[in-house]
Amino acid sequence: MDSFKPINFSKISSTLDPIQILSSARDALVKAGEPAYREFLYSKAMAANPWFTTNEIERARLGWIEALKEHSAAHWIDGVGWASEPRRVGLVLAGNIPWVGLHDVLSVLVTGHKAEVKCSSDDFVLMSFVIEHLRASTHVPQGHLEVVERLKAPEAVVATGSNNSSRYFEHYFAHIPHLIRKSRTSVAVIGKSCRDEDLMQLSDDVFSYFGLGCRNVRHLMLEEGFNIELLLEIWRERAYGCMLHAKYANNFDFQLALHMMNRVPHQFVPGIILRRDDALFSALSVVTWQYYSGQSAVVNRLHAIREQWQCVVGPAKLLDGVIPYGQSQRPALWDYADGVNTLDFLQSIG
């Protein structure tokens, strides 16, 4: 297979059925894993973005297929109305993990608006594959989905970027309805009685996608008396697996050298550095941690930094919406980025 050619479905009149739109997206993701597409598609995606390894693309693909099952899709859009006056919604997509921007595309389509999509260069290959299948679908209205290099006079915008780019977005799109997302990370809360099985599952939250996602755990809140060395032992094999990726290994080596030269106290095994620090954000391959005493201290701290974290992993009784260990990178369709309901925003504009 020497070039990528999207499946050529014949376009006929749209049924305007949001469930069928979501089903078409799921079908595209299923096809992406078929031998006729997978080898070329994945290798092309990895050539464009070395962080997109076969394992991580598969992780994302299977996660989306699970999320888009019919009962989940129906639950997500229950009560959602079709726009009486479709608006052109500009989408500036992130590209840090495979298909991360797909939720915004689907949100626009199932509310009846027109998606004007600016893909991230880091995820252009994979997003284009699904978008072309959606464009060919008989369930996506003609003219409701377009990939652009620059947004062309959108009537509303959903944009995801860094804290710096978000300031630009806020200024540039101030005159139209907009939903702007900034940099976030995620937190795990660990008690002294936490089981080894839970800590092993937590490694999924830390190492999936090499820690590049906003739902990846980069900060730990440990109950006083918890032995930090236990984490290193349990995570040793998973961390070493990341070292087989050249870019990750280079990041780890650089961060370890910095910590040693600057005499910053830390613990490590090959692949992960743990540093006591109350900062939520850290460099790739570094996870910060702090001690806490009492559940109220944890809750107060989490409330104080609410604008910085995407999700919290830990015991269910800790806080509303806490995610079980190992599940942060398996979001449902209604687990919205930054906690802002995208469908509500889109329904408010028309």
Order of alpha helices (4+ residues) and beta strands (2+ residues): alpha-alpha-alpha-alpha-beta-alpha-beta-alpha-beta-beta-alpha-beta-beta-alpha-beta-alpha-alpha-beta-beta-beta-alpha-beta-alpha
